[in-house]
Amino acid sequence: MANKNVEGLMGVSVDKIRGMVDADTVVGTPITLEDGTTLIPVSKISYGFASGGSDLPSKSNVELFGGGAGAGINITPVAFITIKDGSINILPISDKPSSADRVVSMVPEMMDKFFNKKKKDETPNEA
């Protein structure tokens, strides 16, 4: 019986965590400013989870169960993606960019180069 109790305890805890952390938490809802700039917040999420339980000894035929669960979640804003007049930029929040931050910050520049090259390739050459 204890296995079902532990499974139930873990299932409820995982469902609660799932309800708090979803894709909209990592890449937030776009915000459009009056000047037409769109800001998209980007966050880093880390969490830990522990759960356990055990049957307790009893002198009667009653099954006793004791258990517990805990979780911790850390949501850290890391950047804003800005879109204005077709230009995409990343504004990092951190003062100390990591290697991953540098790679992510290169994405808009690479996308601009890709789309500019594609437009250039599609434009007929004038003789």
C-alpha positions in Angstrom: 0.0 0.0 0.0 2.9 2.3 0.7 3.9 2.4 -3.0 0.5 3.8 -3.9 0.8 6.4 -1.1 4.3 7.5 -2.2 3.2 7.6 -5.9 0.2 9.7 -5.0 2.3 12.1 -2.9 4.9 12.4 -5.7 2.1 12.8 -8.4 0.4 15.7 -6.6 3.8 17.4 -6.0 4.9 17.1 -9.6 1.5 18.4 -10.8 1.8 21.5 -8.6 5.3 22.2 -9.9 4.1 21.7 -13.5 1.4 24.3 -12.8 3.9 26.8 -11.6 6.6 26.3 -14.3 5.7 26.2 -18.0 7.1 27.4 -21.3 5.4 30.8 -20.8 7.6 31.2 -17.7 10.8 30.7 -19.6 9.9 32.8 -22.6 7.3 35.3 -21.3 4.4 37.0 -22.9 5.4 39.7 -25.5 4.9 43.3 -24.4 4.3 45.9 -27.1 5.4 49.4 -26.2 3.8 52.6 -27.6 6.7 53.2 -30.0 6.1 49.7 -31.6 8.9 48.0 -29.8 8.1 44.5 -28.7 9.8 43.2 -25.5 9.9 39.4 -24.7 11.2 38.5 -21.3 13.4 35.5 -21.0 14.0 33.7 -17.7 16.1 30.9 -16.3 14.3 28.3 -14.2 15.9 25.8 -11.8 14.1 23.6 -9.4 14.7 20.8 -7.0 12.3 18.2 -5.8 12.3 15.5 -3.0 9.6 13.1 -1.9 9.4 10.0 0.2 7.4 7.9 2.6 7.2 4.8 4.6 4.8 2.4 6.3 4.8 2.9 10.0 4.8 0.0 12.5 1.4 -0.7 14.0 0.1 -3.1 16.6 -3.3 -3.1 14.9 -4.3 -4.1 11.4 -4.6 -0.5 10.4 -2.0 0.5 7.8 -0.2 3.7 8.8 1.7 5.8 6.3 4.0 8.8 6.9 5.4 10.8 4.1 6.5 14.2 2.9 7.4 16.2 -0.2 9.2 19.4 -0.8 10.3 21.5 -3.8 12.1 24.7 -4.4 11.9 26.9 -7.5 14.2 29.7 -8.6 13.1 31.9 -11.5 15.8 34.4 -12.6 15.2 37.0 -15.4 18.2 36.8 -17.8 17.3 38.9 -20.8 14.8 40.7 -23.0 14.4 40.0 -26.7 13.6 43.3 -28.4 12.0 43.6 -31.8 11.7 46.9 -33.5 11.4 47.8 -37.2 12.3 44.2 -38.1 15.5 44.3 -36.1 15.9 41.7 -33.3 18.3 42.3 -30.3 18.9 40.7 -27.0 19.4 42.9 -23.9 21.0 40.7 -21.2 20.3 41.5 -17.6 23.4 39.8 -16.1 26.6 41.9 -15.7 28.7 38.8 -16.2 27.7 37.0 -19.4 28.5 33.3 -19.6 29.4 31.4 -22.7 25.7 30.4 -23.2 24.7 34.1 -22.9 27.2 35.0 -25.6 25.8 32.3 -27.9 22.2 33.4 -27.3 23.1 37.0 -27.9 24.6 36.0 -31.3 21.3 34.5 -32.5 19.6 37.8 -33.6 22.7 38.9 -35.5 22.9 35.5 -37.3 19.1 35.7 -38.1 19.5 39.2 -39.6 22.5 38.0 -41.7 20.5 35.0 -42.9 17.4 37.0 -43.9 19.5 39.7 -45.5 21.4 37.1 -47.6 18.1 35.4 -48.5 16.6 38.8 -49.7 19.8 39.5 -51.6 19.7 36.1 -53.3 16.1 36.6 -54.2 16.7 40.0 -55.8 17.2 39.7 -59.6 20.6 41.0 -60.7 20.5 44.1 -62.8 22.8 44.0 -65.9 
